[in-house]
Amino acid sequence: MSGIREVKVFDEESVTLDTVEGLLTVKGEKLVNDSFSATSGELFMQGDIYAFVYSSDGGGKGFIRKLLK
């Protein structure tokens, strides 16, 4: 994923991220942070992902498309 400003919470069942488009929560199981670069805003993670839940700051058009480029 890209466009990540900050990793707020990361555990095996959920990840909360501050992104360029608002807050994103990824829900799943066995989530593992492979790497995060604050400079590039890229996060690589593994696990069984069940849901992406986000609240936009008003610019949510194309949010998932931009995030998962």
Phi and psi restraints in degrees (value plus and minus 20) as a CYANA .aco file:
   2 SER   PHI    -150.6  -110.6
   2 SER   PSI     150.8   190.8
   3 GLY   PHI      64.2   104.2
   3 GLY   PSI      -2.8    37.2
   4 ILE   PHI    -108.4   -68.4
   4 ILE   PSI     106.5   146.5
   5 ARG   PHI    -110.0   -70.0
   5 ARG   PSI     -61.6   -21.6
   6 GLU   PHI    -176.5  -136.5
   6 GLU   PSI     122.0   162.0
   7 VAL   PHI    -111.8   -71.8
   7 VAL   PSI      90.8   130.8
   8 LYS   PHI    -100.6   -60.6
   8 LYS   PSI     -68.3   -28.3
   9 VAL   PHI    -161.0  -121.0
   9 VAL   PSI     117.3   157.3
  10 PHE   PHI    -163.4  -123.4
  10 PHE   PSI      95.3   135.3
  11 ASP   PHI    -159.6  -119.6
  11 ASP   PSI    -195.1  -155.1
  12 GLU   PHI     -88.6   -48.6
  12 GLU   PSI     -35.8     4.2
  13 GLU   PHI    -135.8   -95.8
  13 GLU   PSI     -36.6     3.4
  14 SER   PHI    -177.9  -137.9
  14 SER   PSI     131.9   171.9
  15 VAL   PHI    -152.8  -112.8
  15 VAL   PSI     108.9   148.9
  16 THR   PHI    -133.6   -93.6
  16 THR   PSI     105.9   145.9
  17 LEU   PHI    -144.4  -104.4
  17 LEU   PSI     120.2   160.2
  18 ASP   PHI    -112.7   -72.7
  18 ASP   PSI      95.1   135.1
  19 THR   PHI    -134.2   -94.2
  19 THR   PSI     153.7   193.7
  20 VAL   PHI     -85.6   -45.6
  20 VAL   PSI     -37.1     2.9
  21 GLU   PHI    -128.0   -88.0
  21 GLU   PSI     -19.6    20.4
  22 GLY   PHI     111.7   151.7
  22 GLY   PSI    -188.1  -148.1
  23 LEU   PHI    -103.1   -63.1
  23 LEU   PSI     116.7   156.7
  24 LEU   PHI    -145.6  -105.6
  24 LEU   PSI     109.8   149.8
  25 THR   PHI    -134.2   -94.2
  25 THR   PSI     106.3   146.3
  26 VAL   PHI    -124.9   -84.9
  26 VAL   PSI     106.6   146.6
  27 LYS   PHI    -134.1   -94.1
  27 LYS   PSI     122.0   162.0
  28 GLY   PHI     158.1   198.1
  28 GLY   PSI    -173.8  -133.8
  29 GLU   PHI    -156.1  -116.1
  29 GLU   PSI     130.7   170.7
  30 LYS   PHI      35.9    75.9
  30 LYS   PSI      17.0    57.0
  31 LEU   PHI     -94.0   -54.0
  31 LEU   PSI     112.6   152.6
  32 VAL   PHI    -153.1  -113.1
  32 VAL   PSI     112.6   152.6
  33 ASN   PHI    -104.0   -64.0
  33 ASN   PSI      89.1   129.1
  34 ASP   PHI     -95.8   -55.8
  34 ASP   PSI     -65.1   -25.1
  35 SER   PHI    -188.2  -148.2
  35 SER   PSI     133.3   173.3
  36 PHE   PHI    -160.6  -120.6
  36 PHE   PSI     110.6   150.6
  37 SER   PHI    -136.2   -96.2
  37 SER   PSI      91.9   131.9
  38 ALA   PHI     -86.4   -46.4
  38 ALA   PSI     -49.0    -9.0
  39 THR   PHI     -87.0   -47.0
  39 THR   PSI     -68.6   -28.6
  40 SER   PHI    -111.1   -71.1
  40 SER   PSI     -38.1     1.9
  41 GLY   PHI      56.9    96.9
  41 GLY   PSI       2.6    42.6
  42 GLU   PHI    -123.9   -83.9
  42 GLU   PSI     117.6   157.6
  43 LEU   PHI    -146.0  -106.0
  43 LEU   PSI     110.5   150.5
  44 PHE   PHI    -137.0   -97.0
  44 PHE   PSI     106.2   146.2
  45 MET   PHI    -162.6  -122.6
  45 MET   PSI     140.2   180.2
  46 GLN   PHI    -149.0  -109.0
  46 GLN   PSI     141.0   181.0
  47 GLY   PHI     120.4   160.4
  47 GLY   PSI    -197.3  -157.3
  48 ASP   PHI    -112.8   -72.8
  48 ASP   PSI      85.2   125.2
  49 ILE   PHI    -115.1   -75.1
  49 ILE   PSI     108.3   148.3
  50 TYR   PHI    -128.7   -88.7
  50 TYR   PSI     -47.1    -7.1
  51 ALA   PHI    -178.3  -138.3
  51 ALA   PSI     127.5   167.5
  52 PHE   PHI    -134.8   -94.8
  52 PHE   PSI     102.7   142.7
  53 VAL   PHI    -144.4  -104.4
  53 VAL   PSI     103.3   143.3
  54 TYR   PHI    -154.8  -114.8
  54 TYR   PSI     136.4   176.4
  55 SER   PHI    -143.6  -103.6
  55 SER   PSI      98.1   138.1
  56 SER   PHI    -104.9   -64.9
  56 SER   PSI     142.2   182.2
  57 ASP   PHI    -119.5   -79.5
  57 ASP   PSI       5.5    45.5
  58 GLY   PHI      85.9   125.9
  58 GLY   PSI     -33.8     6.2
  59 GLY   PHI    -132.4   -92.4
  59 GLY   PSI      18.2    58.2
  60 GLY   PHI     -95.5   -55.5
  60 GLY   PSI     -20.9    19.1
  61 LYS   PHI     -83.8   -43.8
  61 LYS   PSI     101.2   141.2
  62 GLY   PHI      53.0    93.0
  62 GLY   PSI       2.6    42.6
  63 PHE   PHI     -76.9   -36.9
  63 PHE   PSI     -74.2   -34.2
  64 ILE   PHI     -85.3   -45.3
  64 ILE   PSI     -59.7   -19.7
  65 ARG   PHI     -79.5   -39.5
  65 ARG   PSI     -64.9   -24.9
  66 LYS   PHI     -87.0   -47.0
  66 LYS   PSI     -60.5   -20.5
  67 LEU   PHI     -88.8   -48.8
  67 LEU   PSI     -58.3   -18.3
  68 LEU   PHI    -122.2   -82.2
  68 LEU   PSI      14.0    54.0
